[in-house]
Amino acid sequence: MTQSSAAPPAGHVREDAAAATDLVKSYGTGDGAVTALRGVSAAFARGQFTAIMGPSGSGKSTFLHCLAGLDTATSGSVVIGGVEITALSRTRLTKLRRDRLGFVFQSFNLLPMLTAEENIRLTGRLGGRRADRQWFDTIVDALGLRERLSHRPSELSGGQQQRVAVARALLTRPEVLFADEPTGNLDSRSGAEVLGFLRTAVDAYRQTVIMVTHDPVAAAHADRVLFLADGMIVDELAAPTIDRIHAQMRRLEPAPCG
Ligand SMILES: Nc1ncnc2c1ncn2[C@@H]1O[C@H](COP(=O)(O)OP(=O)(O)OP(=O)(O)O)[C@@H](O)[C@H]1O
């Protein structure tokens, strides 16, 4: 069992973008209750790319959603950029999510009637702030979207749509970019482009990325992988390789029946 990421070594001051302590999440009550998280603690250093993996039903999405304030934990704490989000009112949490967090989902979640540029600028507009032009240009060019800005989502490939979603998520320079299976709907080439850009966002712009994935190839882009099983973090791999991730997943996945 490795929960070493929860606490930095004594005397070492580390700036965490996000941290969870003793997160417990139960759904339902009585006989039908399901405990999806059983005391999960983890810290996410600024400028670090973390992948979260584990067998189906191990609690990955629940963990991501509780960390990102999309779902409420039953107990435990989540701190994002120094703010204890578990104590916030719904209104303040919504504002924090909009202003300080970025989201990329498997199903790109773009608004069909808006152009790529309008979709990218949407979050900044909702927040009543104008993102600076230079940063917009930087991410649009890095994602290869310059020629596509006037296209609507239906005129874009899946990979291009996901790149628009990544640009939208990064426009506010979020404290943390949360990605839930961001390559789940993409072919391997488009997936590699999106992951390559997430890697660039971490290396060049010191972005913090937390990504749930089933795919060892995707997870190998991260700086470390946290492995969940049965609602607990059971292991952690630093500098992961595809082979080491596969080996770890084989240990955690139940053997197929028959
Ligand atoms: N809204 C809900 N109501 C009841 N149980 C839920 C709910 N959401 C998740 N669960 C249960 O919590 C556990 C963890 O689910 P979660 O979706 O977090 O796992 P996961 O690792 O992301 O799974 P997958 O890889 O299949 O997406 C599972 O047993 C699931 O059935």
PDBQT file of the ligand as one rigid body, heavy atoms in Angstrom, charges set to zero:
ROOT
HETATM    1  N1  LIG A 301     -24.488   7.435  -8.491  1.00  0.00    +0.000 N 
HETATM    2  C1  LIG A 301     -24.161   6.252  -7.972  1.00  0.00    +0.000 A 
HETATM    3  N2  LIG A 301     -25.023   5.550  -7.203  1.00  0.00    +0.000 NA
HETATM    4  C2  LIG A 301     -24.696   4.362  -6.650  1.00  0.00    +0.000 A 
HETATM    5  N3  LIG A 301     -23.495   3.765  -6.818  1.00  0.00    +0.000 NA
HETATM    6  C3  LIG A 301     -22.603   4.398  -7.586  1.00  0.00    +0.000 A 
HETATM    7  C4  LIG A 301     -22.879   5.671  -8.200  1.00  0.00    +0.000 A 
HETATM    8  N4  LIG A 301     -21.773   6.052  -8.904  1.00  0.00    +0.000 NA
HETATM    9  C5  LIG A 301     -20.855   5.080  -8.726  1.00  0.00    +0.000 A 
HETATM   10  N5  LIG A 301     -21.348   4.094  -7.938  1.00  0.00    +0.000 N 
HETATM   11  C6  LIG A 301     -20.648   2.875  -7.506  1.00  0.00    +0.000 C 
HETATM   12  O1  LIG A 301     -19.431   3.269  -6.891  1.00  0.00    +0.000 OA
HETATM   13  C7  LIG A 301     -18.380   2.376  -7.257  1.00  0.00    +0.000 C 
HETATM   14  C8  LIG A 301     -17.253   3.163  -7.936  1.00  0.00    +0.000 C 
HETATM   15  O2  LIG A 301     -17.754   3.691  -9.178  1.00  0.00    +0.000 OA
HETATM   16  P1  LIG A 301     -16.853   4.590 -10.144  1.00  0.00    +0.000 P 
HETATM   17  O3  LIG A 301     -17.720   4.967 -11.297  1.00  0.00    +0.000 OA
HETATM   18  O4  LIG A 301     -16.216   5.657  -9.361  1.00  0.00    +0.000 OA
HETATM   19  O5  LIG A 301     -15.746   3.543 -10.585  1.00  0.00    +0.000 OA
HETATM   20  P2  LIG A 301     -14.726   3.622 -11.810  1.00  0.00    +0.000 P 
HETATM   21  O6  LIG A 301     -13.449   3.040 -11.302  1.00  0.00    +0.000 OA
HETATM   22  O7  LIG A 301     -14.689   4.989 -12.371  1.00  0.00    +0.000 OA
HETATM   23  O8  LIG A 301     -15.415   2.626 -12.824  1.00  0.00    +0.000 OA
HETATM   24  P3  LIG A 301     -15.339   2.528 -14.427  1.00  0.00    +0.000 P 
HETATM   25  O9  LIG A 301     -13.894   2.284 -14.748  1.00  0.00    +0.000 OA
HETATM   26  O10 LIG A 301     -16.190   1.338 -14.749  1.00  0.00    +0.000 OA
HETATM   27  O11 LIG A 301     -15.868   3.827 -14.983  1.00  0.00    +0.000 OA
HETATM   28  C9  LIG A 301     -19.010   1.306  -8.141  1.00  0.00    +0.000 C 
HETATM   29  O12 LIG A 301     -19.345   0.210  -7.328  1.00  0.00    +0.000 OA
HETATM   30  C10 LIG A 301     -20.245   2.000  -8.674  1.00  0.00    +0.000 C 
HETATM   31  O13 LIG A 301     -21.244   1.059  -8.971  1.00  0.00    +0.000 OA
ENDROOT
TORSDOF 0
